[in-house]
């Protein structure tokens, strides 16, 4: 499940993310998700997957 929330960033930071996303053929939102996921992995804070099998 994905959650929505408002994110305020500096205009120059947003433009840099937008360009980076275009360079990698992602949406700006997809790029932000990727950046956050990568940061979690690097910090060894990736959420554990819940076991959905019964």
Secondary structure, DSSP 8 states (H G I E B T S, - for coil): ----------HHHHHHHHHHHHHTT--HHHHHHHHHHHHHHHTT----------
